[in-house]
Amino acid sequence: MRVPSLNAVSVSKAVLLAVPLMASPALADEAAGPVPPQERERRGAVLLEVSPPALDASMYGVRLDIAPSMEGPFSFGLMGRAGQWGNSLGAKTRFEGVGGSEIKLNYAVGADARYTLGSFANGTLRPFVGLTAGFEEFVTRSGKGPSEAATTAAFLEPAAGLMWRPGAGRVGLSARVGPGFTFTDVRNLEVQAGDLRLKPVYPTASLGLLVVL
């Protein structure tokens, strides 16, 4: 009768010793604390921004930025935009002496850089500052006639903006505003309706759809 009781005591002791040993890894993980976000998120990200008509005389624009880290503040990329006839607000923003002339932004291409200043509301709001530099070409005409003159110029556009991504999801909005500077080939364009001149300083503002890939 003593053998079964000795076996029961041995089993009980083994169970009591095994429980703390099995629990020790979990306790060690808890003591080490949660894994920091910098270690969890090392992937890069691609930011695609599509803009409708804006004050830069464009009718549509695209920005494609690459961020080395999804949680990092820096991103770099390329931008492109184009316009069409009839954008009178954009023409008056960019040119002096518009009068009865029509102006179209043929194209604008450049490089883009962005620095995120912070993250609020679990990443929903991200203010940033940006800088865009490139070249653009405009064509003009009187009324509905054929193109009469063209000009190319270099531009520099610093901006302050805000990215809004509900719940820090992959889709949101990106708004930016700032001054623009034209610093080459700022010459008069001779058209029948009068002379046009690119403004050396102009306002920029845009609101675009933002998608994080």
N, C-alpha and C positions, 0 to 999 in steps of 0.2 A: 504493500500500500504506500510505502514511502517513495517509490520510484516515480509514480505519476506526479506526486506533489513536488518533487525536486525538479522534474521536467517543466512543470507549470511555472515554478519560480524562475527557472532559467529563461523561459520564453518571455516572461514579464520583464525581466531585466534587459533582455535584448531589445524589446520594443521601446522601453524607456530610454535606452541609449541611442536608438536609431532616430527617434523623433527630433531631438535637437540637432543631430547631424544633418538630417534632411532639411531642416528649417534654416540652417546656417547660410546657404547660398542666397535665399530670399532676403534674409536679414542683411546680408552684405550688400545686395543690390539696393535695398532701401536706404542703407546708410550712405551709399555713394551718391544718392540724389538722382533726379531726372537727367536725361541726356540733354545737353544744351542745344538750342535750335541751330547754332552754327555747325554742330556736328551732324545733326539730322538732315540738314538741307544743304547739300554741296552741289546740286545740279544747277546748270545755267538756265537761262530763260530767253525767249525771243518775244519782244514786245512789238505787236503790229498795231499801228494807229492809222485809221482812215478818217479823213476830214472832209466835210461838205464845204460849200462856198465860204470863204473867209476874207478878212480885210486885206490880205496880201495880194488880192486880185485873182486868186485861184478859184476855180469851180470845184475842184477835188484835189486832194493831196494824200500821200501815203508816206508813213515813216516806218522803218524797220530797224529796230534797235536790238542789240544782243547784250545781255547782262551776264558777266562771267559767273555770278552767283545769284540765285533766285532771291535771296535775302540781302544781297549786297547793294550798296547805294549807287554804283556806277553802271551806266549802259552807253553803248556807242553804236552808231549805225549810219544809214543813208536815208535821204528823203527825196521825194520828187513831187511836183505839183504841176498843174496845167489849168488853163482857163478857156474861155470861149467868148464870142462876141455877146454884148448885151449886159455885161457885168459893170454897170455904171458906177456903183458904189466903190468897187475895187479900183476902177479907173481914176476916180476923183481922189481916192486915198493915195495913189501912187504917183499921179501926174498933176502938174499945174497947167492951166490953160486948156482944159479938156473941151469946153464949149460943145459944139455939135459933132465932135470926132468920136469914134469908137476905138477902143483899145482892147487887145486880147493878149493874155499871157501865153505865149507859145509853149514855154516850158521853164521849169526851174529845177535844178538838181544840186545836191550838196551833201555835206556830212553833218551828222547830228550827234550831240553828246548831252547826257542828262545825269544830274546828281540828285538823288533823293535825300531830302533833309530829315525825314523822320517817318514814323509809322504810327497811326492813331486808330483807335476803335478796332483793334485786332487786325490791322492792315487794311481796313476799308478806305481810309484817307491817307494819302501819301503826297505831301507837298514836295515840289522839286524846283530846281533851276536848270535851265538848259541853254545851249548855244548851237546855232545853226549857221553854217557858212557855205556859200556856193555861188553859182552863176545862173542868170535868168535872161530870157529874151522876150521882148514885147514887139508886137506889130500893131500898126494903126491904120485907120481908113476914115474917109469922110462919108458919113451916112452909111448906106448899104453898099457902097462901091467896093472895088478891089483894094487890096493892101497897098499902101503908098510908101510906108517907111517902116524901118525896124531898128531896134537898138538892143545891145546886150550890155549887161552890167553885173558886177560882183556885189553881193550883199552879205551882211552880217546881222544876225538876229538873236540877241540875248533875250531870254524870257523867264518869267516865273509862272509856275503852273501847279495844278492839282490833279492827281489821279484818284478816281473814285471807283473802287471795286467792292461791291456789296459782299460782305462775308469773306473778303479776301479771295473771291473767286477768280476765274480766268477771264471774265468779261466785265467791262465797265466803261467809264468815260474818262477822257483826258482833256483838260482845259488849259490853255496857256495864253498869256498876254505879255506884251513888251514892245519896245521900240525896234525899228529896223533901220539899217544904215546902208545907203548906196554910195559906193566910193570909187567907182570907175565908170568911164564912158557915159557921164551924165551930160548929154548934149541935147540940143534942140532937135525935134523931129518936125520937118516941114510937111504939112498936109494942107489941103485946100481950105480947110476951116480955120487954120491958124497954126501957130507953133506950140508944140507940147514940150514939157520938160519934166524929167524924172525928179521927184523930190529926194533930196539927200537924206532926209530923216522922215520916217513914216510910222504910223501905228500898226501893230499886228495883234490879232486876236483870233483864236480858233477853238472849236469844240469838236472833238473827234471820238469815234468808237475805238475803244482799246481792247485788244484781245491778247492774252498771255499764252504763248504756245509752249 
